[in-house]
Amino acid sequence: MQFLRNLAAITGKSPATVVREKLFTGKFPKPRIARIDMQTVVELKRIGVNLNQMAKKANVNILPNGMKEQLTELHAQQKTIINLFLNDSQPEDR
């Protein structure tokens, strides 16, 4: 029941509607897409560029000093962004 409530909250539909869509279409309804502010987009791009550069180095067995610290920082930023999306208190903006 908790899964159904969570899915209903994510999709912005009632639990009954979620069940009907799954029964009649065989698929769960798609989640609402949250609005993303420009600062978040820029931060995600920066994280992606950093990860891409580190992946290129790792693929040729060149591991720069401080790589572990950078990965830890990026992981923390990723968790923060995911938590912001999951705990969005303004569902009408989705």
N, C-alpha and C positions, 0 to 999 in steps of 0.2 A: 504494500500500500504506500509505503514511503517513496519507493521508486516511482510510482505513478504520480504522487504529489510533486516530486522533484521534476519529473518530465513535464508535467502540466505547467509548472512555474517557468521552466526554460522555454517552452513553446508559446506561452501566453494563452493557452487554451484550458478549458475545464478538463478535469480528469475524465469525465464522461466522453467528451469530444476526442480525447486522446485514444481512449479505448475503441470508440467507433471507427476512427481512422485506421487504427491497427487491424481491427477485424475486417473491415471492408476493403482496404487497399493492400494489406499485408505489410505495411510500412508504418513506422512511427512518424508523426509529424515533424517537420524540420524545425530546429530551434530558431527563435527570433535572433536577428543579427543586431548586435549592440552598435550604437554609434561610437565611433572612435575619434577622440579629439586629436588634433594635429600633433601635439606634443608626444602622445603615445605612438603615433605612426613614425615620427622621427626617431624616437627611442628604439622602436622595434627594428627600424632600418639600420641603426647604428649597431645594435646587437648582432644583427644578421651579417653585417660587413665584418665585424670582429670575429665571429664564428667562422666565416668563410676563409679569412686570412689564416686563422689557426688551423683549420682543417687542411689547407694547402700545405702548410709547414709540416703537419703531422704525417701527411701522405708521402712526403719525401724524407721522412725520419729526421726532420730538423725540429726539435722541440725547444722553443725559446725559453729563456729564464723567466720565471714568473707566470708561466702558462697556467699552473694549477690555481693561483690566486685569481687570475682573470676569469677562468672557468667558474670558480666559486662565486665571483661577483656577478657574472652573467646569469648564473643559475638563480641567485637571489633576486635579481631584477625580473627574471622570467616568472618566478613565484609571485612576486608582487603584482605584476601585470595580470596574471591569471586570476589571482584573488580579487583584483579590482573588477574584472569582468564577471566573476561568479557572484560577487556580492554587490552588484549594481543596485543601488537603492532607487533608481529612477527608471522602472521598467517601461513607462510611457514613452521614453526616448528611444526605445529599441526599434 
